[in-house]
């Protein structure tokens, strides 16, 4: 997801999306552990999405505090 798309979402929507991405990350780890290797690019993509969501949540939190 692009940061521009994420900035248009509310904080509640971002929290839900964060939970969804964390589940996806967990499922990828379980697939790798069970011997079914997922695409290696999926790990990085999910990790970057989580980082983007956390960054924008922080921006929204700082914006509300100001």
PQR file of N, CA, C, O and H, with PARSE charges and radii, in Angstrom:
ATOM      1  N   UNK A   1       0.821  -1.184   0.000 -0.4000 1.5000
ATOM      2  CA  UNK A   1       0.000   0.000   0.000 -0.0000 2.0000
ATOM      3  C   UNK A   1       0.865   1.247   0.000  0.5500 1.7000
ATOM      4  O   UNK A   1       1.956   1.266   0.569 -0.5500 1.4000
ATOM      5  N   UNK A   2       0.373   2.258  -0.630 -0.4000 1.5000
ATOM      6  CA  UNK A   2       1.104   3.510  -0.678 -0.0000 2.0000
ATOM      7  C   UNK A   2       0.729   4.372   0.523  0.5500 1.7000
ATOM      8  O   UNK A   2      -0.382   4.289   1.047 -0.5500 1.4000
ATOM      9  H   UNK A   2      -0.513   2.242  -1.092  0.4000 1.0000
ATOM     10  N   UNK A   3       1.678   5.199   0.944 -0.4000 1.5000
ATOM     11  CA  UNK A   3       1.463   6.057   2.101 -0.0000 2.0000
ATOM     12  C   UNK A   3       0.312   7.027   1.858  0.5500 1.7000
ATOM     13  O   UNK A   3      -0.429   7.352   2.786 -0.5500 1.4000
ATOM     14  H   UNK A   3       2.581   5.266   0.519  0.4000 1.0000
ATOM     15  N   UNK A   4       0.158   7.486   0.632 -0.4000 1.5000
ATOM     16  CA  UNK A   4      -0.924   8.420   0.308 -0.0000 2.0000
ATOM     17  C   UNK A   4      -2.286   7.778   0.571  0.5500 1.7000
ATOM     18  O   UNK A   4      -3.188   8.425   1.104 -0.5500 1.4000
ATOM     19  H   UNK A   4       0.761   7.221  -0.122  0.4000 1.0000
ATOM     20  N   UNK A   5      -2.433   6.517   0.201 -0.4000 1.5000
ATOM     21  CA  UNK A   5      -3.684   5.799   0.440 -0.0000 2.0000
ATOM     22  C   UNK A   5      -3.925   5.629   1.932  0.5500 1.7000
ATOM     23  O   UNK A   5      -5.058   5.743   2.398 -0.5500 1.4000
ATOM     24  H   UNK A   5      -1.701   5.992  -0.232  0.4000 1.0000
ATOM     25  N   UNK A   6      -2.870   5.358   2.674 -0.4000 1.5000
ATOM     26  CA  UNK A   6      -3.001   5.137   4.108 -0.0000 2.0000
ATOM     27  C   UNK A   6      -3.363   6.416   4.850  0.5500 1.7000
ATOM     28  O   UNK A   6      -4.095   6.372   5.839 -0.5500 1.4000
ATOM     29  H   UNK A   6      -1.949   5.266   2.296  0.4000 1.0000
ATOM     30  N   UNK A   7      -2.863   7.546   4.389 -0.4000 1.5000
ATOM     31  CA  UNK A   7      -3.151   8.820   5.061 -0.0000 2.0000
ATOM     32  C   UNK A   7      -4.629   9.199   4.944  0.5500 1.7000
ATOM     33  O   UNK A   7      -5.130   9.984   5.748 -0.5500 1.4000
ATOM     34  H   UNK A   7      -2.268   7.582   3.585  0.4000 1.0000
ATOM     35  N   UNK A   8      -5.320   8.655   3.960 -0.4000 1.5000
ATOM     36  CA  UNK A   8      -6.739   8.952   3.779 -0.0000 2.0000
ATOM     37  C   UNK A   8      -7.620   8.153   4.729  0.5500 1.7000
ATOM     38  O   UNK A   8      -8.801   8.466   4.877 -0.5500 1.4000
ATOM     39  H   UNK A   8      -4.913   8.017   3.307  0.4000 1.0000
ATOM     40  N   UNK A   9      -7.076   7.138   5.370 -0.4000 1.5000
ATOM     41  CA  UNK A   9      -7.848   6.280   6.266 -0.0000 2.0000
ATOM     42  C   UNK A   9      -7.883   6.874   7.675  0.5500 1.7000
ATOM     43  O   UNK A   9      -7.031   7.680   8.050 -0.5500 1.4000
ATOM     44  H   UNK A   9      -6.116   6.884   5.250  0.4000 1.0000
ATOM     45  N   UNK A  10      -8.889   6.456   8.439 -0.4000 1.5000
ATOM     46  CA  UNK A  10      -8.990   6.900   9.829 -0.0000 2.0000
ATOM     47  C   UNK A  10      -8.062   6.048  10.688  0.5500 1.7000
ATOM     48  O   UNK A  10      -7.535   5.031  10.238 -0.5500 1.4000
ATOM     49  H   UNK A  10      -9.581   5.802   8.134  0.4000 1.0000
ATOM     50  N   UNK A  11      -7.874   6.479  11.927 -0.4000 1.5000
ATOM     51  CA  UNK A  11      -6.999   5.746  12.842 -0.0000 2.0000
ATOM     52  C   UNK A  11      -7.551   4.345  13.118  0.5500 1.7000
ATOM     53  O   UNK A  11      -6.781   3.390  13.215 -0.5500 1.4000
ATOM     54  H   UNK A  11      -8.302   7.306  12.293  0.4000 1.0000
ATOM     55  N   UNK A  12      -8.864   4.211  13.245 -0.4000 1.5000
ATOM     56  CA  UNK A  12      -9.463   2.893  13.486 -0.0000 2.0000
ATOM     57  C   UNK A  12      -9.237   1.953  12.304  0.5500 1.7000
ATOM     58  O   UNK A  12      -8.943   0.772  12.488 -0.5500 1.4000
ATOM     59  H   UNK A  12      -9.490   4.986  13.166  0.4000 1.0000
ATOM     60  N   UNK A  13      -9.375   2.482  11.102 -0.4000 1.5000
ATOM     61  CA  UNK A  13      -9.137   1.668   9.915 -0.0000 2.0000
ATOM     62  C   UNK A  13      -7.675   1.241   9.844  0.5500 1.7000
ATOM     63  O   UNK A  13      -7.368   0.119   9.440 -0.5500 1.4000
ATOM     64  H   UNK A  13      -9.614   3.442  10.952  0.4000 1.0000
ATOM     65  N   UNK A  14      -6.784   2.132  10.233 -0.4000 1.5000
ATOM     66  CA  UNK A  14      -5.358   1.797  10.221 -0.0000 2.0000
ATOM     67  C   UNK A  14      -5.031   0.722  11.252  0.5500 1.7000
ATOM     68  O   UNK A  14      -4.210  -0.157  10.989 -0.5500 1.4000
ATOM     69  H   UNK A  14      -7.033   3.044  10.560  0.4000 1.0000
ATOM     70  N   UNK A  15      -5.663   0.783  12.420 -0.4000 1.5000
ATOM     71  CA  UNK A  15      -5.440  -0.250  13.437 -0.0000 2.0000
ATOM     72  C   UNK A  15      -5.903  -1.618  12.926  0.5500 1.7000
ATOM     73  O   UNK A  15      -5.223  -2.624  13.129 -0.5500 1.4000
ATOM     74  H   UNK A  15      -6.330   1.497  12.634  0.4000 1.0000
ATOM     75  N   UNK A  16      -7.058  -1.646  12.266 -0.4000 1.5000
ATOM     76  CA  UNK A  16      -7.559  -2.900  11.707 -0.0000 2.0000
ATOM     77  C   UNK A  16      -6.613  -3.429  10.631  0.5500 1.7000
ATOM     78  O   UNK A  16      -6.341  -4.628  10.570 -0.5500 1.4000
ATOM     79  H   UNK A  16      -7.610  -0.828  12.101  0.4000 1.0000
ATOM     80  N   UNK A  17      -6.120  -2.542   9.796 -0.4000 1.5000
ATOM     81  CA  UNK A  17      -5.194  -2.933   8.738 -0.0000 2.0000
ATOM     82  C   UNK A  17      -3.881  -3.448   9.325  0.5500 1.7000
ATOM     83  O   UNK A  17      -3.287  -4.391   8.803 -0.5500 1.4000
ATOM     84  H   UNK A  17      -6.340  -1.568   9.846  0.4000 1.0000
ATOM     85  N   UNK A  18      -3.436  -2.823  10.412 -0.4000 1.5000
ATOM     86  CA  UNK A  18      -2.211  -3.266  11.082 -0.0000 2.0000
ATOM     87  C   UNK A  18      -2.372  -4.683  11.615  0.5500 1.7000
ATOM     88  O   UNK A  18      -1.468  -5.506  11.470 -0.5500 1.4000
ATOM     89  H   UNK A  18      -3.919  -2.057  10.836  0.4000 1.0000
ATOM     90  N   UNK A  19      -3.507  -4.972  12.225 -0.4000 1.5000
ATOM     91  CA  UNK A  19      -3.770  -6.317  12.735 -0.0000 2.0000
ATOM     92  C   UNK A  19      -3.782  -7.322  11.591  0.5500 1.7000
ATOM     93  O   UNK A  19      -3.235  -8.418  11.712 -0.5500 1.4000
ATOM     94  H   UNK A  19      -4.241  -4.303  12.342  0.4000 1.0000
ATOM     95  N   UNK A  20      -4.409  -6.943  10.481 -0.4000 1.5000
ATOM     96  CA  UNK A  20      -4.466  -7.820   9.310 -0.0000 2.0000
ATOM     97  C   UNK A  20      -3.061  -8.117   8.766  0.5500 1.7000
ATOM     98  O   UNK A  20      -2.754  -9.258   8.424 -0.5500 1.4000
ATOM     99  H   UNK A  20      -4.853  -6.053  10.383  0.4000 1.0000
ATOM    100  N   UNK A  21      -2.217  -7.088   8.690 -0.4000 1.5000
ATOM    101  CA  UNK A  21      -0.849  -7.275   8.185 -0.0000 2.0000
ATOM    102  C   UNK A  21      -0.020  -8.117   9.143  0.5500 1.7000
ATOM    103  O   UNK A  21       0.808  -8.914   8.701 -0.5500 1.4000
ATOM    104  H   UNK A  21      -2.467  -6.161   8.969  0.4000 1.0000
ATOM    105  N   UNK A  22      -0.225  -7.957  10.445 -0.4000 1.5000
ATOM    106  CA  UNK A  22       0.500  -8.781  11.413 -0.0000 2.0000
ATOM    107  C   UNK A  22       0.104 -10.245  11.276  0.5500 1.7000
ATOM    108  O   UNK A  22       0.950 -11.133  11.384 -0.5500 1.4000
ATOM    109  H   UNK A  22      -0.898  -7.310  10.804  0.4000 1.0000
ATOM    110  N   UNK A  23      -1.189 -10.500  11.035 -0.4000 1.5000
ATOM    111  CA  UNK A  23      -1.640 -11.879  10.806 -0.0000 2.0000
ATOM    112  C   UNK A  23      -0.990 -12.456   9.552  0.5500 1.7000
ATOM    113  O   UNK A  23      -0.556 -13.608   9.526 -0.5500 1.4000
ATOM    114  H   UNK A  23      -1.876  -9.778  10.947  0.4000 1.0000
ATOM    115  N   UNK A  24      -0.935 -11.630   8.523 -0.4000 1.5000
ATOM    116  CA  UNK A  24      -0.316 -12.066   7.272 -0.0000 2.0000
ATOM    117  C   UNK A  24       1.162 -12.401   7.494  0.5500 1.7000
ATOM    118  O   UNK A  24       1.666 -13.391   6.964 -0.5500 1.4000
ATOM    119  H   UNK A  24      -1.288 -10.694   8.544  0.4000 1.0000
ATOM    120  N   UNK A  25       1.849 -11.570   8.282 -0.4000 1.5000
ATOM    121  CA  UNK A  25       3.253 -11.819   8.595 -0.0000 2.0000
ATOM    122  C   UNK A  25       3.402 -13.136   9.369  0.5500 1.7000
ATOM    123  O   UNK A  25       4.308 -13.924   9.098 -0.5500 1.4000
ATOM    124  H   UNK A  25       1.439 -10.766   8.713  0.4000 1.0000
ATOM    125  N   UNK A  26       2.514 -13.360  10.321 -0.4000 1.5000
ATOM    126  CA  UNK A  26       2.544 -14.605  11.091 -0.0000 2.0000
ATOM    127  C   UNK A  26       2.328 -15.806  10.178  0.5500 1.7000
ATOM    128  O   UNK A  26       3.035 -16.807  10.290 -0.5500 1.4000
ATOM    129  H   UNK A  26       1.778 -12.720  10.541  0.4000 1.0000
ATOM    130  N   UNK A  27       1.357 -15.712   9.278 -0.4000 1.5000
ATOM    131  CA  UNK A  27       1.072 -16.818   8.358 -0.0000 2.0000
ATOM    132  C   UNK A  27       2.266 -17.101   7.447  0.5500 1.7000
ATOM    133  O   UNK A  27       2.550 -18.259   7.144 -0.5500 1.4000
ATOM    134  H   UNK A  27       0.782 -14.898   9.187  0.4000 1.0000
ATOM    135  N   UNK A  28       2.958 -16.067   7.015 -0.4000 1.5000
ATOM    136  CA  UNK A  28       4.149 -16.275   6.183 -0.0000 2.0000
ATOM    137  C   UNK A  28       5.234 -17.012   6.972  0.5500 1.7000
ATOM    138  O   UNK A  28       5.904 -17.898   6.442 -0.5500 1.4000
ATOM    139  H   UNK A  28       2.728 -15.125   7.261  0.4000 1.0000
ATOM    140  N   UNK A  29       5.396 -16.637   8.240 -0.4000 1.5000
ATOM    141  CA  UNK A  29       6.397 -17.326   9.071 -0.0000 2.0000
ATOM    142  C   UNK A  29       6.024 -18.783   9.277  0.5500 1.7000
ATOM    143  O   UNK A  29       6.897 -19.651   9.272 -0.5500 1.4000
ATOM    144  H   UNK A  29       4.851 -15.917   8.670  0.4000 1.0000
ATOM    145  N   UNK A  30       4.736 -19.064   9.458 -0.4000 1.5000
ATOM    146  CA  UNK A  30       4.290 -20.444   9.652 -0.0000 2.0000
ATOM    147  C   UNK A  30       4.488 -21.259   8.373  0.5500 1.7000
ATOM    148  O   UNK A  30       4.863 -22.430   8.433 -0.5500 1.4000
ATOM    149  H   UNK A  30       4.027 -18.359   9.462  0.4000 1.0000
ATOM    150  N   UNK A  31       4.239 -20.647   7.232 -0.4000 1.5000
ATOM    151  CA  UNK A  31       4.462 -21.332   5.962 -0.0000 2.0000
ATOM    152  C   UNK A  31       5.932 -21.688   5.803  0.5500 1.7000
ATOM    153  O   UNK A  31       6.271 -22.794   5.382 -0.5500 1.4000
ATOM    154  H   UNK A  31       3.934 -19.696   7.183  0.4000 1.0000
ATOM    155  N   UNK A  32       6.796 -20.748   6.141 -0.4000 1.5000
ATOM    156  CA  UNK A  32       8.235 -20.998   6.010 -0.0000 2.0000
ATOM    157  C   UNK A  32       8.666 -22.083   6.989  0.5500 1.7000
ATOM    158  O   UNK A  32       9.521 -22.907   6.663 -0.5500 1.4000
ATOM    159  H   UNK A  32       6.521 -19.849   6.483  0.4000 1.0000
ATOM    160  N   UNK A  33       8.087 -22.091   8.171 -0.4000 1.5000
ATOM    161  CA  UNK A  33       8.448 -23.093   9.175 -0.0000 2.0000
ATOM    162  C   UNK A  33       7.962 -24.485   8.830  0.5500 1.7000
ATOM    163  O   UNK A  33       8.569 -25.475   9.238 -0.5500 1.4000
ATOM    164  H   UNK A  33       7.392 -21.423   8.436  0.4000 1.0000
ATOM    165  N   UNK A  34       6.873 -24.572   8.082 -0.4000 1.5000
ATOM    166  CA  UNK A  34       6.327 -25.876   7.739 -0.0000 2.0000
ATOM    167  C   UNK A  34       6.946 -26.449   6.470  0.5500 1.7000
ATOM    168  O   UNK A  34       6.556 -27.524   6.016 -0.5500 1.4000
ATOM    169  H   UNK A  34       6.380 -23.768   7.751  0.4000 1.0000
ATOM    170  N   UNK A  35       7.900 -25.742   5.905 -0.4000 1.5000
ATOM    171  CA  UNK A  35       8.586 -26.266   4.730 -0.0000 2.0000
ATOM    172  C   UNK A  35       7.989 -25.820   3.417  0.5500 1.7000
ATOM    173  O   UNK A  35       8.475 -26.216   2.357 -0.5500 1.4000
ATOM    174  H   UNK A  35       8.217 -24.868   6.274  0.4000 1.0000
ATOM    175  N   UNK A  36       6.955 -25.011   3.453 -0.4000 1.5000
ATOM    176  CA  UNK A  36       6.349 -24.497   2.232 -0.0000 2.0000
ATOM    177  C   UNK A  36       6.845 -23.073   2.051  0.5500 1.7000
ATOM    178  O   UNK A  36       6.231 -22.139   2.568 -0.5500 1.4000
ATOM    179  H   UNK A  36       6.559 -24.689   4.313  0.4000 1.0000
ATOM    180  N   UNK A  37       7.934 -22.888   1.333 -0.4000 1.5000
ATOM    181  CA  UNK A  37       8.538 -21.547   1.268 -0.0000 2.0000
ATOM    182  C   UNK A  37       7.697 -20.558   0.467  0.5500 1.7000
ATOM    183  O   UNK A  37       7.413 -20.787  -0.708 -0.5500 1.4000
ATOM    184  H   UNK A  37       8.433 -23.647   0.913  0.4000 1.0000
ATOM    185  N   UNK A  38       7.296 -19.447   1.112 -0.4000 1.5000
ATOM    186  CA  UNK A  38       6.600 -18.399   0.363 -0.0000 2.0000
ATOM    187  C   UNK A  38       7.608 -17.583  -0.436  0.5500 1.7000
ATOM    188  O   UNK A  38       8.816 -17.761  -0.283 -0.5500 1.4000
ATOM    189  H   UNK A  38       7.527 -19.261   2.067  0.4000 1.0000
ATOM    190  N   UNK A  39       7.118 -16.698  -1.279 -0.4000 1.5000
ATOM    191  CA  UNK A  39       8.033 -15.837  -2.027 -0.0000 2.0000
ATOM    192  C   UNK A  39       8.803 -14.986  -1.028  0.5500 1.7000
ATOM    193  O   UNK A  39       8.217 -14.449  -0.088 -0.5500 1.4000
ATOM    194  H   UNK A  39       6.136 -16.553  -1.403  0.4000 1.0000
ATOM    195  N   UNK A  40      10.080 -14.863  -1.220 -0.4000 1.5000
ATOM    196  CA  UNK A  40      10.901 -14.122  -0.268 -0.0000 2.0000
ATOM    197  C   UNK A  40      10.559 -12.639  -0.264  0.5500 1.7000
ATOM    198  O   UNK A  40      10.773 -11.963   0.743 -0.5500 1.4000
ATOM    199  H   UNK A  40      10.556 -15.299  -1.983  0.4000 1.0000
ATOM    200  N   UNK A  41      10.040 -12.126  -1.355 -0.4000 1.5000
ATOM    201  CA  UNK A  41       9.680 -10.709  -1.412 -0.0000 2.0000
ATOM    202  C   UNK A  41       8.454 -10.397  -0.559  0.5500 1.7000
ATOM    203  O   UNK A  41       8.242  -9.247  -0.173 -0.5500 1.4000
ATOM    204  H   UNK A  41       9.867 -12.675  -2.173  0.4000 1.0000
ATOM    205  N   UNK A  42       7.643 -11.417  -0.261 -0.4000 1.5000
ATOM    206  CA  UNK A  42       6.446 -11.203   0.553 -0.0000 2.0000
ATOM    207  C   UNK A  42       6.808 -10.751   1.964  0.5500 1.7000
ATOM    208  O   UNK A  42       6.129  -9.897   2.534 -0.5500 1.4000
ATOM    209  H   UNK A  42       7.814 -12.351  -0.574  0.4000 1.0000
ATOM    210  N   UNK A  43       7.868 -11.314   2.529 -0.4000 1.5000
ATOM    211  CA  UNK A  43       8.279 -10.935   3.884 -0.0000 2.0000
ATOM    212  C   UNK A  43       8.598  -9.443   3.947  0.5500 1.7000
ATOM    213  O   UNK A  43       8.116  -8.738   4.833 -0.5500 1.4000
ATOM    214  H   UNK A  43       8.420 -12.007   2.066  0.4000 1.0000
ATOM    215  N   UNK A  44       9.394  -8.977   3.027 -0.4000 1.5000
ATOM    216  CA  UNK A  44       9.790  -7.575   3.020 -0.0000 2.0000
ATOM    217  C   UNK A  44       8.620  -6.644   2.755  0.5500 1.7000
ATOM    218  O   UNK A  44       8.516  -5.574   3.355 -0.5500 1.4000
ATOM    219  H   UNK A  44       9.786  -9.550   2.307  0.4000 1.0000
ATOM    220  N   UNK A  45       7.745  -7.057   1.857 -0.4000 1.5000
ATOM    221  CA  UNK A  45       6.592  -6.224   1.521 -0.0000 2.0000
ATOM    222  C   UNK A  45       5.679  -6.038   2.729  0.5500 1.7000
ATOM    223  O   UNK A  45       5.236  -4.925   3.012 -0.5500 1.4000
ATOM    224  H   UNK A  45       7.829  -7.926   1.370  0.4000 1.0000
ATOM    225  N   UNK A  46       5.403  -7.121   3.433 -0.4000 1.5000
ATOM    226  CA  UNK A  46       4.536  -7.043   4.610 -0.0000 2.0000
ATOM    227  C   UNK A  46       5.213  -6.223   5.706  0.5500 1.7000
ATOM    228  O   UNK A  46       4.561  -5.423   6.377 -0.5500 1.4000
ATOM    229  H   UNK A  46       5.764  -8.025   3.203  0.4000 1.0000
ATOM    230  N   UNK A  47       6.496  -6.417   5.883 -0.4000 1.5000
ATOM    231  CA  UNK A  47       7.226  -5.675   6.904 -0.0000 2.0000
ATOM    232  C   UNK A  47       7.212  -4.169   6.611  0.5500 1.7000
ATOM    233  O   UNK A  47       7.047  -3.356   7.520 -0.5500 1.4000
ATOM    234  H   UNK A  47       7.025  -7.067   5.338  0.4000 1.0000
ATOM    235  N   UNK A  48       7.385  -3.813   5.353 -0.4000 1.5000
ATOM    236  CA  UNK A  48       7.348  -2.395   4.973 -0.0000 2.0000
ATOM    237  C   UNK A  48       5.942  -1.807   5.142  0.5500 1.7000
ATOM    238  O   UNK A  48       5.792  -0.660   5.561 -0.5500 1.4000
ATOM    239  H   UNK A  48       7.519  -4.474   4.614  0.4000 1.0000
ATOM    240  N   UNK A  49       4.914  -2.602   4.813 -0.4000 1.5000
ATOM    241  CA  UNK A  49       3.541  -2.135   5.005 -0.0000 2.0000
ATOM    242  C   UNK A  49       3.265  -1.857   6.483  0.5500 1.7000
ATOM    243  O   UNK A  49       2.643  -0.851   6.825 -0.5500 1.4000
ATOM    244  H   UNK A  49       5.037  -3.534   4.472  0.4000 1.0000
ATOM    245  N   UNK A  50       3.728  -2.750   7.353 -0.4000 1.5000
ATOM    246  CA  UNK A  50       3.542  -2.554   8.791 -0.0000 2.0000
ATOM    247  C   UNK A  50       4.245  -1.279   9.239  0.5500 1.7000
ATOM    248  O   UNK A  50       3.690  -0.506  10.021 -0.5500 1.4000
ATOM    249  H   UNK A  50       4.233  -3.567   7.075  0.4000 1.0000
ATOM    250  N   UNK A  51       5.449  -1.057   8.755 -0.4000 1.5000
ATOM    251  CA  UNK A  51       6.204   0.137   9.130 -0.0000 2.0000
ATOM    252  C   UNK A  51       5.487   1.401   8.644  0.5500 1.7000
ATOM    253  O   UNK A  51       5.429   2.392   9.371 -0.5500 1.4000
ATOM    254  H   UNK A  51       5.900  -1.685   8.120  0.4000 1.0000
ATOM    255  N   UNK A  52       4.948   1.376   7.440 -0.4000 1.5000
ATOM    256  CA  UNK A  52       4.220   2.539   6.919 -0.0000 2.0000
ATOM    257  C   UNK A  52       2.996   2.850   7.767  0.5500 1.7000
ATOM    258  O   UNK A  52       2.723   4.005   8.093 -0.5500 1.4000
ATOM    259  H   UNK A  52       4.995   0.571   6.849  0.4000 1.0000
ATOM    260  N   UNK A  53       2.264   1.797   8.117 -0.4000 1.5000
ATOM    261  CA  UNK A  53       1.050   1.988   8.910 -0.0000 2.0000
ATOM    262  C   UNK A  53       1.407   2.578  10.273  0.5500 1.7000
ATOM    263  O   UNK A  53       0.744   3.501  10.746 -0.5500 1.4000
ATOM    264  H   UNK A  53       2.485   0.858   7.852  0.4000 1.0000
ATOM    265  N   UNK A  54       2.451   2.046  10.901 -0.4000 1.5000
ATOM    266  CA  UNK A  54       2.866   2.562  12.208 -0.0000 2.0000
ATOM    267  C   UNK A  54       3.315   4.018  12.111  0.5500 1.7000
ATOM    268  O   UNK A  54       3.018   4.820  12.996 -0.5500 1.4000
ATOM    269  H   UNK A  54       2.989   1.296  10.517  0.4000 1.0000
ATOM    270  N   UNK A  55       4.019   4.357  11.054 -0.4000 1.5000
ATOM    271  CA  UNK A  55       4.482   5.726  10.860 -0.0000 2.0000
ATOM    272  C   UNK A  55       3.300   6.683  10.737  0.5500 1.7000
ATOM    273  O   UNK A  55       3.294   7.746  11.358 -0.5500 1.4000
ATOM    274  H   UNK A  55       4.261   3.706  10.334  0.4000 1.0000
ATOM    275  N   UNK A  56       2.318   6.318   9.955 -0.4000 1.5000
ATOM    276  CA  UNK A  56       1.171   7.195   9.734 -0.0000 2.0000
ATOM    277  C   UNK A  56       0.311   7.279  10.989  0.5500 1.7000
ATOM    278  O   UNK A  56      -0.249   8.336  11.280 -0.5500 1.4000
ATOM    279  H   UNK A  56       2.323   5.454   9.451  0.4000 1.0000
ATOM    280  N   UNK A  57       0.195   6.176  11.741 -0.4000 1.5000
ATOM    281  CA  UNK A  57      -0.514   6.241  13.017 -0.0000 2.0000
ATOM    282  C   UNK A  57       0.183   7.221  13.962  0.5500 1.7000
ATOM    283  O   UNK A  57      -0.475   7.984  14.670 -0.5500 1.4000
ATOM    284  H   UNK A  57       0.650   5.317  11.504  0.4000 1.0000
ATOM    285  N   UNK A  58       1.503   7.196  13.969 -0.4000 1.5000
ATOM    286  CA  UNK A  58       2.262   8.137  14.789 -0.0000 2.0000
ATOM    287  C   UNK A  58       2.055   9.569  14.349  0.5500 1.7000
ATOM    288  O   UNK A  58       1.930  10.469  15.180 -0.5500 1.4000
ATOM    289  H   UNK A  58       2.038   6.577  13.394  0.4000 1.0000
ATOM    290  N   UNK A  59       2.018   9.783  13.042 -0.4000 1.5000
ATOM    291  CA  UNK A  59       1.778  11.132  12.513 -0.0000 2.0000
ATOM    292  C   UNK A  59       0.405  11.637  12.943  0.5500 1.7000
ATOM    293  O   UNK A  59       0.251  12.789  13.349 -0.5500 1.4000
ATOM    294  H   UNK A  59       2.120   9.052  12.367  0.4000 1.0000
ATOM    295  N   UNK A  60      -0.589  10.758  12.849 -0.4000 1.5000
ATOM    296  CA  UNK A  60      -1.948  11.147  13.235 -0.0000 2.0000
ATOM    297  C   UNK A  60      -2.013  11.443  14.731  0.5500 1.7000
ATOM    298  O   UNK A  60      -2.693  12.377  15.155 -0.5500 1.4000
ATOM    299  H   UNK A  60      -0.464   9.822  12.519  0.4000 1.0000
ATOM    300  N   UNK A  61      -1.305  10.646  15.525 -0.4000 1.5000
ATOM    301  CA  UNK A  61      -1.287  10.855  16.977 -0.0000 2.0000
ATOM    302  C   UNK A  61      -0.628  12.194  17.312  0.5500 1.7000
ATOM    303  O   UNK A  61      -1.123  12.930  18.166 -0.5500 1.4000
ATOM    304  H   UNK A  61      -0.752   9.888  15.181  0.4000 1.0000
ATOM    305  N   UNK A  62       0.480  12.513  16.648 -0.4000 1.5000
ATOM    306  CA  UNK A  62       1.167  13.780  16.894 -0.0000 2.0000
ATOM    307  C   UNK A  62       0.317  14.958  16.409  0.5500 1.7000
ATOM    308  O   UNK A  62       0.327  16.029  17.016 -0.5500 1.4000
ATOM    309  H   UNK A  62       0.882  11.915  15.954  0.4000 1.0000
ATOM    310  N   UNK A  63      -0.409  14.755  15.326 -0.4000 1.5000
ATOM    311  CA  UNK A  63      -1.284  15.806  14.810 -0.0000 2.0000
ATOM    312  C   UNK A  63      -2.440  16.085  15.751  0.5500 1.7000
ATOM    313  O   UNK A  63      -2.856  17.235  15.896 -0.5500 1.4000
ATOM    314  H   UNK A  63      -0.418  13.885  14.834  0.4000 1.0000
ATOM    315  N   UNK A  64      -2.969  15.043  16.397 -0.4000 1.5000
ATOM    316  CA  UNK A  64      -4.053  15.220  17.352 -0.0000 2.0000
ATOM    317  C   UNK A  64      -3.562  15.893  18.619  0.5500 1.7000
ATOM    318  O   UNK A  64      -4.303  16.647  19.250 -0.5500 1.4000
ATOM    319  H   UNK A  64      -2.631  14.110  16.279  0.4000 1.0000
ATOM    320  N   UNK A  65      -2.314  15.628  18.998 -0.4000 1.5000
ATOM    321  CA  UNK A  65      -1.764  16.198  20.224 -0.0000 2.0000
ATOM    322  C   UNK A  65      -1.452  17.683  20.054  0.5500 1.7000
ATOM    323  O   UNK A  65      -1.452  18.438  21.026 -0.5500 1.4000
ATOM    324  H   UNK A  65      -1.712  15.016  18.486  0.4000 1.0000
ATOM    325  N   UNK A  66      -1.191  18.093  18.829 -0.4000 1.5000
ATOM    326  CA  UNK A  66      -0.817  19.513  18.597 -0.0000 2.0000
ATOM    327  C   UNK A  66      -2.005  20.439  18.585  0.5500 1.7000
ATOM    328  O   UNK A  66      -1.846  21.646  18.403 -0.5500 1.4000
ATOM    329  H   UNK A  66      -1.192  17.480  18.039  0.4000 1.0000
TER
END
